[in-house]
Amino acid sequence: MRAIAATAARIVALSNGLAAALVLTIFSAMAVQVVSRYVFNSSVFWADDVAIWGMAWLVMLACVGLCFDWKHIHVPALVNALPVRPRQLTIMLSQALTLGLLVALAWYGFQVVGGTFHRVTPGLGLSTRWFKLAIPFCALLSAIVVAARLAADFFAWRRGDHAHFAGYGQSGSAD
């Protein structure tokens, strides 16, 4: 179980590191574009593509950490109103449904990426396949960390560890 949690934590750390690098890249590309347009009265043809692609990848990479920490947007009022045992089962059902959605998104996304209907961007000269890859790749990473979370919750439930579930729904935290 520890190996699964450690692997999930490494995936989250890697995605967070890549997301941080993308923030710097996006900021730099936008700064270059602003200086180019307003100081030199010219446009850098690739900066918009870098910023747009970077933002798409940034959002999807950030989802990996949010899924792991279970800090995505949710309304826990109904779940928190349930008695302890049904609350735990509801949380795990929610995770299982989330896992199913992420697997379906990854599968369909890889079908799209593998398709033949891609274009080449004028700014970077790259296939939009790389832009579209953000969704299935990060959905797959998110599915792995949600599966790890679900496994940890399942084993806590089997042990009768009610404290493990105490933080769910409290200020958006699952810890």
PLY file of the C-alpha trace (Angstrom):
ply
format ascii 1.0
element vertex 175
property float x
property float y
property float z
element edge 174
property int vertex1
property int vertex2
end_header
0.00 0.00 0.00
2.86 2.35 0.81
4.38 1.74 -2.62
1.12 2.75 -4.30
0.87 5.91 -2.19
4.54 6.74 -2.85
4.08 6.28 -6.60
1.00 8.51 -6.56
2.88 11.13 -4.54
5.74 11.06 -7.08
3.28 11.50 -9.94
1.74 14.48 -8.16
5.16 15.99 -7.42
6.18 15.59 -11.06
2.94 17.12 -12.36
3.24 20.01 -9.88
6.83 20.62 -10.96
5.84 20.62 -14.62
2.94 22.96 -13.82
5.30 25.37 -12.07
7.65 25.31 -15.06
4.68 25.99 -17.35
3.64 29.01 -15.29
7.11 30.49 -15.84
7.01 29.58 -19.52
3.57 31.13 -20.02
4.57 34.28 -18.16
7.77 34.57 -20.19
5.97 34.05 -23.52
3.34 36.64 -22.63
5.99 39.11 -21.45
7.91 38.67 -24.70
4.71 39.26 -26.67
3.78 42.40 -24.69
7.26 43.91 -25.01
7.40 42.99 -28.67
4.04 44.55 -29.47
4.21 47.71 -27.39
7.92 48.50 -27.42
9.00 47.28 -30.85
5.60 47.52 -32.60
6.05 43.96 -33.84
4.58 40.59 -32.99
6.38 37.41 -32.00
4.57 34.76 -34.02
5.09 31.85 -31.62
4.34 33.48 -28.24
0.55 33.14 -28.43
0.77 29.44 -29.26
3.19 28.82 -26.39
0.90 30.64 -23.94
-2.29 28.91 -25.12
-0.78 25.43 -25.22
0.92 26.04 -21.89
-2.36 27.05 -20.26
-4.12 23.92 -21.51
-1.36 21.69 -20.19
-1.21 23.71 -16.94
-4.90 23.17 -16.21
-4.71 19.46 -16.89
-1.51 18.97 -14.88
-3.03 20.86 -11.94
-5.98 18.45 -12.01
-3.64 15.60 -11.05
-2.79 17.19 -7.71
-6.37 18.26 -7.10
-7.58 14.70 -7.64
-4.93 13.31 -5.31
-5.75 15.77 -2.52
-9.48 15.54 -3.30
-9.58 19.35 -3.35
-11.54 19.84 -6.52
-14.82 21.75 -6.39
-17.53 19.81 -4.64
-20.47 20.44 -2.32
-20.10 18.10 0.67
-23.20 19.23 2.61
-25.22 16.08 1.84
-22.28 13.75 2.37
-21.37 15.39 5.70
-24.97 15.05 6.88
-24.81 11.26 6.52
-23.90 8.96 9.41
-20.28 7.79 9.47
-20.61 4.44 7.66
-22.80 5.65 4.76
-20.58 8.75 4.46
-17.51 6.57 3.99
-19.24 4.43 1.38
-20.52 7.54 -0.42
-17.01 8.99 -0.54
-15.62 5.77 -2.00
-18.49 5.55 -4.51
-17.74 9.12 -5.56
-14.10 8.21 -6.04
-15.00 5.10 -8.03
-17.27 7.16 -10.32
-14.54 9.77 -10.71
-12.07 7.01 -11.57
-14.45 5.60 -14.18
-14.91 9.03 -15.76
-11.16 9.64 -15.86
-10.49 6.26 -17.47
-13.19 6.91 -20.09
-11.77 10.40 -20.73
-8.26 9.00 -21.11
-9.42 6.21 -23.44
-11.46 8.52 -25.65
-8.76 11.18 -25.57
-6.11 8.75 -26.77
-8.48 7.76 -29.60
-8.70 11.43 -30.61
-4.93 11.94 -30.34
-4.41 8.83 -32.47
-6.77 10.15 -35.13
-5.78 11.80 -38.37
-7.60 15.11 -38.09
-4.83 17.31 -36.73
-3.47 20.54 -38.12
-0.11 22.23 -37.81
-0.03 25.48 -35.90
1.37 28.45 -37.77
3.24 29.84 -34.77
5.14 26.77 -33.64
4.84 24.49 -36.63
3.73 21.61 -34.37
0.83 19.24 -34.81
-2.19 19.98 -32.62
-1.91 16.35 -31.56
0.52 17.55 -28.85
-2.01 20.11 -27.64
-4.78 17.49 -27.52
-2.53 15.03 -25.70
-2.88 17.09 -22.50
-6.37 15.73 -21.82
-5.85 11.96 -22.06
-2.34 12.01 -20.60
-3.32 14.00 -17.54
-6.63 12.11 -17.21
-4.58 8.92 -17.04
-2.29 10.39 -14.38
-5.34 11.62 -12.46
-6.91 8.16 -12.70
-3.78 6.62 -11.20
-3.78 8.99 -8.22
-7.55 8.62 -7.69
-7.12 4.83 -7.73
-4.38 5.17 -5.10
-6.65 7.40 -3.02
-9.54 4.96 -3.39
-7.31 2.05 -2.35
-6.13 3.94 0.75
-9.71 4.82 1.64
-10.89 1.25 1.07
-8.23 -0.18 3.39
-9.00 2.49 6.01
-12.68 1.58 5.74
-11.87 -2.13 6.15
-9.80 -1.34 9.26
-12.64 0.73 10.69
-10.44 3.84 10.70
-13.16 6.49 10.95
-10.61 9.25 11.59
-9.21 8.70 8.08
-12.44 10.09 6.63
-12.88 12.95 9.12
-11.31 15.59 6.86
-13.39 14.91 3.77
-15.50 17.93 2.97
-13.83 20.16 5.53
-12.56 23.28 3.79
-12.13 21.27 0.60
-9.59 18.98 2.22
-9.46 15.21 2.16
-6.51 14.98 4.53
0 1
1 2
2 3
3 4
4 5
5 6
6 7
7 8
8 9
9 10
10 11
11 12
12 13
13 14
14 15
15 16
16 17
17 18
18 19
19 20
20 21
21 22
22 23
23 24
24 25
25 26
26 27
27 28
28 29
29 30
30 31
31 32
32 33
33 34
34 35
35 36
36 37
37 38
38 39
39 40
40 41
41 42
42 43
43 44
44 45
45 46
46 47
47 48
48 49
49 50
50 51
51 52
52 53
53 54
54 55
55 56
56 57
57 58
58 59
59 60
60 61
61 62
62 63
63 64
64 65
65 66
66 67
67 68
68 69
69 70
70 71
71 72
72 73
73 74
74 75
75 76
76 77
77 78
78 79
79 80
80 81
81 82
82 83
83 84
84 85
85 86
86 87
87 88
88 89
89 90
90 91
91 92
92 93
93 94
94 95
95 96
96 97
97 98
98 99
99 100
100 101
101 102
102 103
103 104
104 105
105 106
106 107
107 108
108 109
109 110
110 111
111 112
112 113
113 114
114 115
115 116
116 117
117 118
118 119
119 120
120 121
121 122
122 123
123 124
124 125
125 126
126 127
127 128
128 129
129 130
130 131
131 132
132 133
133 134
134 135
135 136
136 137
137 138
138 139
139 140
140 141
141 142
142 143
143 144
144 145
145 146
146 147
147 148
148 149
149 150
150 151
151 152
152 153
153 154
154 155
155 156
156 157
157 158
158 159
159 160
160 161
161 162
162 163
163 164
164 165
165 166
166 167
167 168
168 169
169 170
170 171
171 172
172 173
173 174
